[in-house]
Amino acid sequence: PGAAPIVPIKKPNVDQHPIPSIDELLSRLNNGEKFTKFDLSHAYLQIELDEQSKSLVVINTPLGLFRYNRMPFDISNAPAIFQKIINQVIVGISNSIAYLGDILITGKNEEEHLQTLEMVLKRGSTEPLSNFDRSRPLVKF
């Protein structure tokens, strides 16, 4: 038999959080001389789903249905959810920006840069990011 027709329905109460533009982010980093970039490994998978969400995020395999315990990348509002969480990590910390799975830290000099780095690391270890303490600074040339 054929497949059932799909009827899209607009979902109320969808978690929406704006993704900042690159220009907006870079304007917060002007005057920086020293930089550190954190690439959060498997960023979305660091976010544990609540029980209600686990029942909605299911994958169908030949072995049966499996529920995700952590937020997979391919959920439509995963970027907005993660951006909201990562913004909570750096809120109030000047010289730092977050864009999806990356955090960029700067300072006008080495002392300011290291102070900002320390604040972000302390805050990141208390937020709901399971692998933040294992993330490594990354510099690309």
Phi and psi in radians as a Rosetta constraint file:
Dihedral C 1 N 2 CA 2 C 2 CIRCULARHARMONIC -1.374 0.35
Dihedral N 2 CA 2 C 2 N 3 CIRCULARHARMONIC 2.998 0.35
Dihedral C 2 N 3 CA 3 C 3 CIRCULARHARMONIC -1.447 0.35
Dihedral N 3 CA 3 C 3 N 4 CIRCULARHARMONIC 2.680 0.35
Dihedral C 3 N 4 CA 4 C 4 CIRCULARHARMONIC -1.257 0.35
Dihedral N 4 CA 4 C 4 N 5 CIRCULARHARMONIC 2.492 0.35
Dihedral C 4 N 5 CA 5 C 5 CIRCULARHARMONIC -1.168 0.35
Dihedral N 5 CA 5 C 5 N 6 CIRCULARHARMONIC 2.591 0.35
Dihedral C 5 N 6 CA 6 C 6 CIRCULARHARMONIC -1.753 0.35
Dihedral N 6 CA 6 C 6 N 7 CIRCULARHARMONIC 2.267 0.35
Dihedral C 6 N 7 CA 7 C 7 CIRCULARHARMONIC -2.067 0.35
Dihedral N 7 CA 7 C 7 N 8 CIRCULARHARMONIC 1.823 0.35
Dihedral C 7 N 8 CA 8 C 8 CIRCULARHARMONIC -1.198 0.35
Dihedral N 8 CA 8 C 8 N 9 CIRCULARHARMONIC 2.375 0.35
Dihedral C 8 N 9 CA 9 C 9 CIRCULARHARMONIC -2.211 0.35
Dihedral N 9 CA 9 C 9 N 10 CIRCULARHARMONIC 2.243 0.35
Dihedral C 9 N 10 CA 10 C 10 CIRCULARHARMONIC -1.152 0.35
Dihedral N 10 CA 10 C 10 N 11 CIRCULARHARMONIC 2.231 0.35
Dihedral C 10 N 11 CA 11 C 11 CIRCULARHARMONIC -1.614 0.35
Dihedral N 11 CA 11 C 11 N 12 CIRCULARHARMONIC 2.245 0.35
Dihedral C 11 N 12 CA 12 C 12 CIRCULARHARMONIC -1.346 0.35
Dihedral N 12 CA 12 C 12 N 13 CIRCULARHARMONIC 2.835 0.35
Dihedral C 12 N 13 CA 13 C 13 CIRCULARHARMONIC 1.012 0.35
Dihedral N 13 CA 13 C 13 N 14 CIRCULARHARMONIC 0.701 0.35
Dihedral C 13 N 14 CA 14 C 14 CIRCULARHARMONIC -1.417 0.35
Dihedral N 14 CA 14 C 14 N 15 CIRCULARHARMONIC 2.367 0.35
Dihedral C 14 N 15 CA 15 C 15 CIRCULARHARMONIC -1.214 0.35
Dihedral N 15 CA 15 C 15 N 16 CIRCULARHARMONIC 1.914 0.35
Dihedral C 15 N 16 CA 16 C 16 CIRCULARHARMONIC -2.024 0.35
Dihedral N 16 CA 16 C 16 N 17 CIRCULARHARMONIC 2.279 0.35
Dihedral C 16 N 17 CA 17 C 17 CIRCULARHARMONIC -2.506 0.35
Dihedral N 17 CA 17 C 17 N 18 CIRCULARHARMONIC 2.207 0.35
Dihedral C 17 N 18 CA 18 C 18 CIRCULARHARMONIC -1.176 0.35
Dihedral N 18 CA 18 C 18 N 19 CIRCULARHARMONIC 2.430 0.35
Dihedral C 18 N 19 CA 19 C 19 CIRCULARHARMONIC -1.503 0.35
Dihedral N 19 CA 19 C 19 N 20 CIRCULARHARMONIC 2.153 0.35
Dihedral C 19 N 20 CA 20 C 20 CIRCULARHARMONIC -1.163 0.35
Dihedral N 20 CA 20 C 20 N 21 CIRCULARHARMONIC 2.624 0.35
Dihedral C 20 N 21 CA 21 C 21 CIRCULARHARMONIC -1.349 0.35
Dihedral N 21 CA 21 C 21 N 22 CIRCULARHARMONIC 2.742 0.35
Dihedral C 21 N 22 CA 22 C 22 CIRCULARHARMONIC -1.076 0.35
Dihedral N 22 CA 22 C 22 N 23 CIRCULARHARMONIC -0.714 0.35
Dihedral C 22 N 23 CA 23 C 23 CIRCULARHARMONIC -1.060 0.35
Dihedral N 23 CA 23 C 23 N 24 CIRCULARHARMONIC -0.741 0.35
Dihedral C 23 N 24 CA 24 C 24 CIRCULARHARMONIC -1.073 0.35
Dihedral N 24 CA 24 C 24 N 25 CIRCULARHARMONIC -0.753 0.35
Dihedral C 24 N 25 CA 25 C 25 CIRCULARHARMONIC -1.163 0.35
Dihedral N 25 CA 25 C 25 N 26 CIRCULARHARMONIC -0.831 0.35
Dihedral C 25 N 26 CA 26 C 26 CIRCULARHARMONIC -1.158 0.35
Dihedral N 26 CA 26 C 26 N 27 CIRCULARHARMONIC -0.501 0.35
Dihedral C 26 N 27 CA 27 C 27 CIRCULARHARMONIC -1.137 0.35
Dihedral N 27 CA 27 C 27 N 28 CIRCULARHARMONIC -0.443 0.35
Dihedral C 27 N 28 CA 28 C 28 CIRCULARHARMONIC -1.403 0.35
Dihedral N 28 CA 28 C 28 N 29 CIRCULARHARMONIC -0.151 0.35
Dihedral C 28 N 29 CA 29 C 29 CIRCULARHARMONIC -1.894 0.35
Dihedral N 29 CA 29 C 29 N 30 CIRCULARHARMONIC 0.063 0.35
Dihedral C 29 N 30 CA 30 C 30 CIRCULARHARMONIC -1.115 0.35
Dihedral N 30 CA 30 C 30 N 31 CIRCULARHARMONIC 2.667 0.35
Dihedral C 30 N 31 CA 31 C 31 CIRCULARHARMONIC 1.367 0.35
Dihedral N 31 CA 31 C 31 N 32 CIRCULARHARMONIC 0.045 0.35
Dihedral C 31 N 32 CA 32 C 32 CIRCULARHARMONIC -1.373 0.35
Dihedral N 32 CA 32 C 32 N 33 CIRCULARHARMONIC 2.448 0.35
Dihedral C 32 N 33 CA 33 C 33 CIRCULARHARMONIC -1.996 0.35
Dihedral N 33 CA 33 C 33 N 34 CIRCULARHARMONIC -0.637 0.35
Dihedral C 33 N 34 CA 34 C 34 CIRCULARHARMONIC -1.938 0.35
Dihedral N 34 CA 34 C 34 N 35 CIRCULARHARMONIC 2.459 0.35
Dihedral C 34 N 35 CA 35 C 35 CIRCULARHARMONIC -2.370 0.35
Dihedral N 35 CA 35 C 35 N 36 CIRCULARHARMONIC 2.524 0.35
Dihedral C 35 N 36 CA 36 C 36 CIRCULARHARMONIC -2.333 0.35
Dihedral N 36 CA 36 C 36 N 37 CIRCULARHARMONIC 2.347 0.35
Dihedral C 36 N 37 CA 37 C 37 CIRCULARHARMONIC -2.046 0.35
Dihedral N 37 CA 37 C 37 N 38 CIRCULARHARMONIC 2.240 0.35
Dihedral C 37 N 38 CA 38 C 38 CIRCULARHARMONIC -1.812 0.35
Dihedral N 38 CA 38 C 38 N 39 CIRCULARHARMONIC 2.171 0.35
Dihedral C 38 N 39 CA 39 C 39 CIRCULARHARMONIC -1.814 0.35
Dihedral N 39 CA 39 C 39 N 40 CIRCULARHARMONIC 1.821 0.35
Dihedral C 39 N 40 CA 40 C 40 CIRCULARHARMONIC -1.255 0.35
Dihedral N 40 CA 40 C 40 N 41 CIRCULARHARMONIC 2.009 0.35
Dihedral C 40 N 41 CA 41 C 41 CIRCULARHARMONIC -1.155 0.35
Dihedral N 41 CA 41 C 41 N 42 CIRCULARHARMONIC 2.305 0.35
Dihedral C 41 N 42 CA 42 C 42 CIRCULARHARMONIC 0.842 0.35
Dihedral N 42 CA 42 C 42 N 43 CIRCULARHARMONIC 0.898 0.35
Dihedral C 42 N 43 CA 43 C 43 CIRCULARHARMONIC -0.842 0.35
Dihedral N 43 CA 43 C 43 N 44 CIRCULARHARMONIC -0.936 0.35
Dihedral C 43 N 44 CA 44 C 44 CIRCULARHARMONIC -1.167 0.35
Dihedral N 44 CA 44 C 44 N 45 CIRCULARHARMONIC -0.600 0.35
Dihedral C 44 N 45 CA 45 C 45 CIRCULARHARMONIC -1.217 0.35
Dihedral N 45 CA 45 C 45 N 46 CIRCULARHARMONIC -0.111 0.35
Dihedral C 45 N 46 CA 46 C 46 CIRCULARHARMONIC -1.366 0.35
Dihedral N 46 CA 46 C 46 N 47 CIRCULARHARMONIC -0.256 0.35
Dihedral C 46 N 47 CA 47 C 47 CIRCULARHARMONIC -1.642 0.35
Dihedral N 47 CA 47 C 47 N 48 CIRCULARHARMONIC 2.038 0.35
Dihedral C 47 N 48 CA 48 C 48 CIRCULARHARMONIC -1.392 0.35
Dihedral N 48 CA 48 C 48 N 49 CIRCULARHARMONIC 2.385 0.35
Dihedral C 48 N 49 CA 49 C 49 CIRCULARHARMONIC -1.437 0.35
Dihedral N 49 CA 49 C 49 N 50 CIRCULARHARMONIC 2.563 0.35
Dihedral C 49 N 50 CA 50 C 50 CIRCULARHARMONIC -1.359 0.35
Dihedral N 50 CA 50 C 50 N 51 CIRCULARHARMONIC 2.932 0.35
Dihedral C 50 N 51 CA 51 C 51 CIRCULARHARMONIC -1.036 0.35
Dihedral N 51 CA 51 C 51 N 52 CIRCULARHARMONIC -0.710 0.35
Dihedral C 51 N 52 CA 52 C 52 CIRCULARHARMONIC -1.097 0.35
Dihedral N 52 CA 52 C 52 N 53 CIRCULARHARMONIC -0.728 0.35
Dihedral C 52 N 53 CA 53 C 53 CIRCULARHARMONIC -1.202 0.35
Dihedral N 53 CA 53 C 53 N 54 CIRCULARHARMONIC -0.615 0.35
Dihedral C 53 N 54 CA 54 C 54 CIRCULARHARMONIC -1.029 0.35
Dihedral N 54 CA 54 C 54 N 55 CIRCULARHARMONIC -0.631 0.35
Dihedral C 54 N 55 CA 55 C 55 CIRCULARHARMONIC -1.279 0.35
Dihedral N 55 CA 55 C 55 N 56 CIRCULARHARMONIC -0.284 0.35
Dihedral C 55 N 56 CA 56 C 56 CIRCULARHARMONIC -1.654 0.35
Dihedral N 56 CA 56 C 56 N 57 CIRCULARHARMONIC -0.351 0.35
Dihedral C 56 N 57 CA 57 C 57 CIRCULARHARMONIC -1.854 0.35
Dihedral N 57 CA 57 C 57 N 58 CIRCULARHARMONIC 1.565 0.35
Dihedral C 57 N 58 CA 58 C 58 CIRCULARHARMONIC -2.203 0.35
Dihedral N 58 CA 58 C 58 N 59 CIRCULARHARMONIC 2.495 0.35
Dihedral C 58 N 59 CA 59 C 59 CIRCULARHARMONIC -2.046 0.35
Dihedral N 59 CA 59 C 59 N 60 CIRCULARHARMONIC 2.396 0.35
Dihedral C 59 N 60 CA 60 C 60 CIRCULARHARMONIC -1.719 0.35
Dihedral N 60 CA 60 C 60 N 61 CIRCULARHARMONIC 2.101 0.35
Dihedral C 60 N 61 CA 61 C 61 CIRCULARHARMONIC -2.169 0.35
Dihedral N 61 CA 61 C 61 N 62 CIRCULARHARMONIC 2.946 0.35
Dihedral C 61 N 62 CA 62 C 62 CIRCULARHARMONIC -1.048 0.35
Dihedral N 62 CA 62 C 62 N 63 CIRCULARHARMONIC -0.359 0.35
Dihedral C 62 N 63 CA 63 C 63 CIRCULARHARMONIC -1.571 0.35
Dihedral N 63 CA 63 C 63 N 64 CIRCULARHARMONIC -0.052 0.35
Dihedral C 63 N 64 CA 64 C 64 CIRCULARHARMONIC 2.157 0.35
Dihedral N 64 CA 64 C 64 N 65 CIRCULARHARMONIC -2.954 0.35
Dihedral C 64 N 65 CA 65 C 65 CIRCULARHARMONIC -1.529 0.35
Dihedral N 65 CA 65 C 65 N 66 CIRCULARHARMONIC 2.391 0.35
Dihedral C 65 N 66 CA 66 C 66 CIRCULARHARMONIC -2.244 0.35
Dihedral N 66 CA 66 C 66 N 67 CIRCULARHARMONIC 2.386 0.35
Dihedral C 66 N 67 CA 67 C 67 CIRCULARHARMONIC -1.659 0.35
Dihedral N 67 CA 67 C 67 N 68 CIRCULARHARMONIC 2.466 0.35
Dihedral C 67 N 68 CA 68 C 68 CIRCULARHARMONIC -1.380 0.35
Dihedral N 68 CA 68 C 68 N 69 CIRCULARHARMONIC 2.476 0.35
Dihedral C 68 N 69 CA 69 C 69 CIRCULARHARMONIC -1.685 0.35
Dihedral N 69 CA 69 C 69 N 70 CIRCULARHARMONIC -0.375 0.35
Dihedral C 69 N 70 CA 70 C 70 CIRCULARHARMONIC -2.207 0.35
Dihedral N 70 CA 70 C 70 N 71 CIRCULARHARMONIC 2.788 0.35
Dihedral C 70 N 71 CA 71 C 71 CIRCULARHARMONIC -1.258 0.35
Dihedral N 71 CA 71 C 71 N 72 CIRCULARHARMONIC 2.040 0.35
Dihedral C 71 N 72 CA 72 C 72 CIRCULARHARMONIC -1.378 0.35
Dihedral N 72 CA 72 C 72 N 73 CIRCULARHARMONIC 2.827 0.35
Dihedral C 72 N 73 CA 73 C 73 CIRCULARHARMONIC -1.150 0.35
Dihedral N 73 CA 73 C 73 N 74 CIRCULARHARMONIC -0.559 0.35
Dihedral C 73 N 74 CA 74 C 74 CIRCULARHARMONIC -1.570 0.35
Dihedral N 74 CA 74 C 74 N 75 CIRCULARHARMONIC 0.298 0.35
Dihedral C 74 N 75 CA 75 C 75 CIRCULARHARMONIC -1.383 0.35
Dihedral N 75 CA 75 C 75 N 76 CIRCULARHARMONIC 2.398 0.35
Dihedral C 75 N 76 CA 76 C 76 CIRCULARHARMONIC -1.031 0.35
Dihedral N 76 CA 76 C 76 N 77 CIRCULARHARMONIC -0.630 0.35
Dihedral C 76 N 77 CA 77 C 77 CIRCULARHARMONIC -1.799 0.35
Dihedral N 77 CA 77 C 77 N 78 CIRCULARHARMONIC 0.274 0.35
Dihedral C 77 N 78 CA 78 C 78 CIRCULARHARMONIC -1.034 0.35
Dihedral N 78 CA 78 C 78 N 79 CIRCULARHARMONIC -0.769 0.35
Dihedral C 78 N 79 CA 79 C 79 CIRCULARHARMONIC -1.036 0.35
Dihedral N 79 CA 79 C 79 N 80 CIRCULARHARMONIC -0.740 0.35
Dihedral C 79 N 80 CA 80 C 80 CIRCULARHARMONIC -1.158 0.35
Dihedral N 80 CA 80 C 80 N 81 CIRCULARHARMONIC -0.735 0.35
Dihedral C 80 N 81 CA 81 C 81 CIRCULARHARMONIC -1.089 0.35
Dihedral N 81 CA 81 C 81 N 82 CIRCULARHARMONIC -0.813 0.35
Dihedral C 81 N 82 CA 82 C 82 CIRCULARHARMONIC -1.170 0.35
Dihedral N 82 CA 82 C 82 N 83 CIRCULARHARMONIC -0.692 0.35
Dihedral C 82 N 83 CA 83 C 83 CIRCULARHARMONIC -1.062 0.35
Dihedral N 83 CA 83 C 83 N 84 CIRCULARHARMONIC -0.710 0.35
Dihedral C 83 N 84 CA 84 C 84 CIRCULARHARMONIC -1.075 0.35
Dihedral N 84 CA 84 C 84 N 85 CIRCULARHARMONIC -0.769 0.35
Dihedral C 84 N 85 CA 85 C 85 CIRCULARHARMONIC -1.177 0.35
Dihedral N 85 CA 85 C 85 N 86 CIRCULARHARMONIC -0.787 0.35
Dihedral C 85 N 86 CA 86 C 86 CIRCULARHARMONIC -1.187 0.35
Dihedral N 86 CA 86 C 86 N 87 CIRCULARHARMONIC -0.547 0.35
Dihedral C 86 N 87 CA 87 C 87 CIRCULARHARMONIC -1.147 0.35
Dihedral N 87 CA 87 C 87 N 88 CIRCULARHARMONIC -0.584 0.35
Dihedral C 87 N 88 CA 88 C 88 CIRCULARHARMONIC -1.132 0.35
Dihedral N 88 CA 88 C 88 N 89 CIRCULARHARMONIC -0.528 0.35
Dihedral C 88 N 89 CA 89 C 89 CIRCULARHARMONIC -1.154 0.35
Dihedral N 89 CA 89 C 89 N 90 CIRCULARHARMONIC -0.703 0.35
Dihedral C 89 N 90 CA 90 C 90 CIRCULARHARMONIC -1.835 0.35
Dihedral N 90 CA 90 C 90 N 91 CIRCULARHARMONIC 0.047 0.35
Dihedral C 90 N 91 CA 91 C 91 CIRCULARHARMONIC -0.994 0.35
Dihedral N 91 CA 91 C 91 N 92 CIRCULARHARMONIC 2.300 0.35
Dihedral C 91 N 92 CA 92 C 92 CIRCULARHARMONIC 1.432 0.35
Dihedral N 92 CA 92 C 92 N 93 CIRCULARHARMONIC -0.055 0.35
Dihedral C 92 N 93 CA 93 C 93 CIRCULARHARMONIC -1.764 0.35
Dihedral N 93 CA 93 C 93 N 94 CIRCULARHARMONIC 1.882 0.35
Dihedral C 93 N 94 CA 94 C 94 CIRCULARHARMONIC -1.234 0.35
Dihedral N 94 CA 94 C 94 N 95 CIRCULARHARMONIC 2.852 0.35
Dihedral C 94 N 95 CA 95 C 95 CIRCULARHARMONIC 1.148 0.35
Dihedral N 95 CA 95 C 95 N 96 CIRCULARHARMONIC 0.448 0.35
Dihedral C 95 N 96 CA 96 C 96 CIRCULARHARMONIC -2.471 0.35
Dihedral N 96 CA 96 C 96 N 97 CIRCULARHARMONIC 2.493 0.35
Dihedral C 96 N 97 CA 97 C 97 CIRCULARHARMONIC -2.367 0.35
Dihedral N 97 CA 97 C 97 N 98 CIRCULARHARMONIC 2.737 0.35
Dihedral C 97 N 98 CA 98 C 98 CIRCULARHARMONIC -2.255 0.35
Dihedral N 98 CA 98 C 98 N 99 CIRCULARHARMONIC 2.396 0.35
Dihedral C 98 N 99 CA 99 C 99 CIRCULARHARMONIC -2.436 0.35
Dihedral N 99 CA 99 C 99 N 100 CIRCULARHARMONIC 1.806 0.35
Dihedral C 99 N 100 CA 100 C 100 CIRCULARHARMONIC 0.922 0.35
Dihedral N 100 CA 100 C 100 N 101 CIRCULARHARMONIC -1.985 0.35
Dihedral C 100 N 101 CA 101 C 101 CIRCULARHARMONIC -1.607 0.35
Dihedral N 101 CA 101 C 101 N 102 CIRCULARHARMONIC 0.257 0.35
Dihedral C 101 N 102 CA 102 C 102 CIRCULARHARMONIC -2.174 0.35
Dihedral N 102 CA 102 C 102 N 103 CIRCULARHARMONIC 2.541 0.35
Dihedral C 102 N 103 CA 103 C 103 CIRCULARHARMONIC -2.170 0.35
Dihedral N 103 CA 103 C 103 N 104 CIRCULARHARMONIC 2.275 0.35
Dihedral C 103 N 104 CA 104 C 104 CIRCULARHARMONIC -2.028 0.35
Dihedral N 104 CA 104 C 104 N 105 CIRCULARHARMONIC 2.264 0.35
Dihedral C 104 N 105 CA 105 C 105 CIRCULARHARMONIC -2.118 0.35
Dihedral N 105 CA 105 C 105 N 106 CIRCULARHARMONIC 2.453 0.35
Dihedral C 105 N 106 CA 106 C 106 CIRCULARHARMONIC -2.467 0.35
Dihedral N 106 CA 106 C 106 N 107 CIRCULARHARMONIC 3.079 0.35
Dihedral C 106 N 107 CA 107 C 107 CIRCULARHARMONIC -2.900 0.35
Dihedral N 107 CA 107 C 107 N 108 CIRCULARHARMONIC 2.709 0.35
Dihedral C 107 N 108 CA 108 C 108 CIRCULARHARMONIC -1.228 0.35
Dihedral N 108 CA 108 C 108 N 109 CIRCULARHARMONIC -0.424 0.35
Dihedral C 108 N 109 CA 109 C 109 CIRCULARHARMONIC -2.576 0.35
Dihedral N 109 CA 109 C 109 N 110 CIRCULARHARMONIC 3.082 0.35
Dihedral C 109 N 110 CA 110 C 110 CIRCULARHARMONIC -1.113 0.35
Dihedral N 110 CA 110 C 110 N 111 CIRCULARHARMONIC -0.684 0.35
Dihedral C 110 N 111 CA 111 C 111 CIRCULARHARMONIC -1.102 0.35
Dihedral N 111 CA 111 C 111 N 112 CIRCULARHARMONIC -0.842 0.35
Dihedral C 111 N 112 CA 112 C 112 CIRCULARHARMONIC -1.105 0.35
Dihedral N 112 CA 112 C 112 N 113 CIRCULARHARMONIC -0.715 0.35
Dihedral C 112 N 113 CA 113 C 113 CIRCULARHARMONIC -1.060 0.35
Dihedral N 113 CA 113 C 113 N 114 CIRCULARHARMONIC -0.816 0.35
Dihedral C 113 N 114 CA 114 C 114 CIRCULARHARMONIC -1.170 0.35
Dihedral N 114 CA 114 C 114 N 115 CIRCULARHARMONIC -0.606 0.35
Dihedral C 114 N 115 CA 115 C 115 CIRCULARHARMONIC -1.113 0.35
Dihedral N 115 CA 115 C 115 N 116 CIRCULARHARMONIC -0.783 0.35
Dihedral C 115 N 116 CA 116 C 116 CIRCULARHARMONIC -1.117 0.35
Dihedral N 116 CA 116 C 116 N 117 CIRCULARHARMONIC -0.754 0.35
Dihedral C 116 N 117 CA 117 C 117 CIRCULARHARMONIC -1.017 0.35
Dihedral N 117 CA 117 C 117 N 118 CIRCULARHARMONIC -0.779 0.35
Dihedral C 117 N 118 CA 118 C 118 CIRCULARHARMONIC -1.108 0.35
Dihedral N 118 CA 118 C 118 N 119 CIRCULARHARMONIC -0.732 0.35
Dihedral C 118 N 119 CA 119 C 119 CIRCULARHARMONIC -1.084 0.35
Dihedral N 119 CA 119 C 119 N 120 CIRCULARHARMONIC -0.774 0.35
Dihedral C 119 N 120 CA 120 C 120 CIRCULARHARMONIC -1.133 0.35
Dihedral N 120 CA 120 C 120 N 121 CIRCULARHARMONIC -0.733 0.35
Dihedral C 120 N 121 CA 121 C 121 CIRCULARHARMONIC -1.120 0.35
Dihedral N 121 CA 121 C 121 N 122 CIRCULARHARMONIC -0.720 0.35
Dihedral C 121 N 122 CA 122 C 122 CIRCULARHARMONIC -1.116 0.35
Dihedral N 122 CA 122 C 122 N 123 CIRCULARHARMONIC -0.810 0.35
Dihedral C 122 N 123 CA 123 C 123 CIRCULARHARMONIC -1.140 0.35
Dihedral N 123 CA 123 C 123 N 124 CIRCULARHARMONIC -0.721 0.35
Dihedral C 123 N 124 CA 124 C 124 CIRCULARHARMONIC -1.117 0.35
Dihedral N 124 CA 124 C 124 N 125 CIRCULARHARMONIC -0.529 0.35
Dihedral C 124 N 125 CA 125 C 125 CIRCULARHARMONIC -1.321 0.35
Dihedral N 125 CA 125 C 125 N 126 CIRCULARHARMONIC -0.231 0.35
Dihedral C 125 N 126 CA 126 C 126 CIRCULARHARMONIC -1.841 0.35
Dihedral N 126 CA 126 C 126 N 127 CIRCULARHARMONIC -0.129 0.35
Dihedral C 126 N 127 CA 127 C 127 CIRCULARHARMONIC -1.574 0.35
Dihedral N 127 CA 127 C 127 N 128 CIRCULARHARMONIC 2.969 0.35
Dihedral C 127 N 128 CA 128 C 128 CIRCULARHARMONIC -1.360 0.35
Dihedral N 128 CA 128 C 128 N 129 CIRCULARHARMONIC 0.781 0.35
Dihedral C 128 N 129 CA 129 C 129 CIRCULARHARMONIC -1.951 0.35
Dihedral N 129 CA 129 C 129 N 130 CIRCULARHARMONIC 1.826 0.35
Dihedral C 129 N 130 CA 130 C 130 CIRCULARHARMONIC -1.145 0.35
Dihedral N 130 CA 130 C 130 N 131 CIRCULARHARMONIC -0.493 0.35
Dihedral C 130 N 131 CA 131 C 131 CIRCULARHARMONIC -1.921 0.35
Dihedral N 131 CA 131 C 131 N 132 CIRCULARHARMONIC 0.250 0.35
Dihedral C 131 N 132 CA 132 C 132 CIRCULARHARMONIC -1.039 0.35
Dihedral N 132 CA 132 C 132 N 133 CIRCULARHARMONIC -0.711 0.35
Dihedral C 132 N 133 CA 133 C 133 CIRCULARHARMONIC -1.215 0.35
Dihedral N 133 CA 133 C 133 N 134 CIRCULARHARMONIC -0.290 0.35
Dihedral C 133 N 134 CA 134 C 134 CIRCULARHARMONIC -1.703 0.35
Dihedral N 134 CA 134 C 134 N 135 CIRCULARHARMONIC -0.068 0.35
Dihedral C 134 N 135 CA 135 C 135 CIRCULARHARMONIC -1.218 0.35
Dihedral N 135 CA 135 C 135 N 136 CIRCULARHARMONIC 2.528 0.35
Dihedral C 135 N 136 CA 136 C 136 CIRCULARHARMONIC -2.019 0.35
Dihedral N 136 CA 136 C 136 N 137 CIRCULARHARMONIC 2.503 0.35
Dihedral C 136 N 137 CA 137 C 137 CIRCULARHARMONIC -1.050 0.35
Dihedral N 137 CA 137 C 137 N 138 CIRCULARHARMONIC 2.468 0.35
Dihedral C 137 N 138 CA 138 C 138 CIRCULARHARMONIC -2.270 0.35
Dihedral N 138 CA 138 C 138 N 139 CIRCULARHARMONIC 2.249 0.35
Dihedral C 138 N 139 CA 139 C 139 CIRCULARHARMONIC -2.141 0.35
Dihedral N 139 CA 139 C 139 N 140 CIRCULARHARMONIC 2.155 0.35
Dihedral C 139 N 140 CA 140 C 140 CIRCULARHARMONIC -1.885 0.35
Dihedral N 140 CA 140 C 140 N 141 CIRCULARHARMONIC 2.393 0.35
